[in-house]
């Protein structure tokens, strides 16, 4: 005769998306091209991320402070500002300076603009036109595919 055993499981820590266990994290996408922003939203939503789209740089710092995204994907050319100036504003604000940023410069402007920036350790860039798989890999370096995988922040919190 076997005994029935009931395992007592502790609730896992909340995922970075604020409580929805199906979501991997929040990505703020700053892109003025509607085709690119729509494609990025559809793609990353299908991969399990939440996305917020903004096309004007004037609102980005405030949106980042309010939402505290896990990553910001930032186009370098925006209609109301240059991405390098916005990157500087994000780095200057203590509430946003720790958010990893993935810069998307146009291929012809990449080297000149990026040489002038002092990129943080977790910040990256991929030139447009970009390969979506490379973009996905860059995001997953910062927001793990499995937030509970060994080495991730949530795994360490267990």
N, C-alpha and C positions, 0 to 999 in steps of 0.2 A: 504494500500500500504506500503510495507516494503522498507527500504532504504538499499542499498548495502554498506557494510563497508569493507574497506580494512585494514587489520592489517599490521602494519609496524613492521617487526621483525629485531632485531639486529643480526648480524652474531655471532654465538657462537665462543668462543675461540678455537684455533686449538687444536686438540688432541695431546697427547704426541708423536705420531709417526711422527711428522713433517708435518702434513697437510692432511694426508689421513684419512678421517673420519671413514673409515671401520676398521682401525687398532687401536688397544688398546695401543700399546707401543712396544718398541724394547727390545729384550732379547738377550744378548750376551751369547752364550753357549760355555763353555770351557770344551771340553770332547774329549779324544783321541780314545775312542772306537767308531768305525764308526757305529755300530748297534745302540748304545745308542744315539749318536748325531743325526742320521737320524730319529730315532723314536721321539726324542724331537722336532726336526724341523717340522716334519709332524704334530705332535700333536698340538704344539703351533701355527703353521701357520693356522691350521684348527680352532683354537679357536680365531683367529683374531689378533694375535700378529705378528710382524715382527721378524725374527731371523737371527742372524749372528753366524756361527759356526767357532770355532778356536780350533785346536788340540795341538798347541804348546804354552807354557806359555811365551816364549820369545816375542811374538807379542801382547799379551793381553793388557798390559797397553797402548801401542800406539793405538791399535784398540779402546779401551774404550775412550781414549781422543778424537779420531777423530769422533766417533759415538755417544758418550754420551748416552749409553743405559739406559733404565729405570730400568733394573736389569741385574745382571750377575749370571748365573748358573755355578758353578765352581766345577769340579771334583777335589778331593784331591790328586789323583795320576795321574801324567802326565809323559810322557816319558822324558822330558827335565828338569823337576823341580817338586818339591812337591807343592801341592796346598796351604799349609800353608805359604810357602815363597811368593807365588804369591799374596795371600791374604794380607800379610804384605806390599808388594810393592804397591798394590792398595790403602791401607790405608795410606801409606806414601806420596802419590802423592795428592796434593791439588785439582787437576782436577778430580780425580776419587774417593776420599775418601767418598763422599756423595752417591755414587751409591750403592744401596742395593745389597748384595751378598747372594746367596743361595748355601751353600756348600754341596757337595755330596761325603761324605767319604764312603769307603767300611765299611761294618758293623763291621768287626773285628778291624779296625783302628780308628773307630769313636771316642770313648771316649778318648783315649790317645792323639790324635792329637787335638781334640777340647778343651781339658782341657788347652792346652798350648796357645790357641788363646784367645784374648780379643775381643769377638764378639761385634759389635755395636748393638744398639737397633733394627734396621731394618734388621739385618742379621740373617739368620736362617740356619739350617742344616737338611737334611733328609738322612738317611743311605741307601746305595745300598745293596740289591735290593730295589727299592722304589715302592710305590703305586702311579700310575700316578695321581689319584684323590688328594692324599695328596700333591703332587708336584704342581698341579694346584691351590689348596687352598693356598699354601704358596706363589705362585706368585700373586694371587689375593689379598692377604693381603697387598702387596706392590703396585701392579698395579691393581686398581679396575676394576672389570668386566665392570662396566659402569663408564667411566671417568667423567661423568657429575652427578653422584649420589651425594646426600647430604653428605658433609664431605670430598669429594675428592678435590684435588687441583684445578681442573678445575671448579668445582661447586663453590668453594670459590672465584674464579677469576671473576665470573659473576657480 
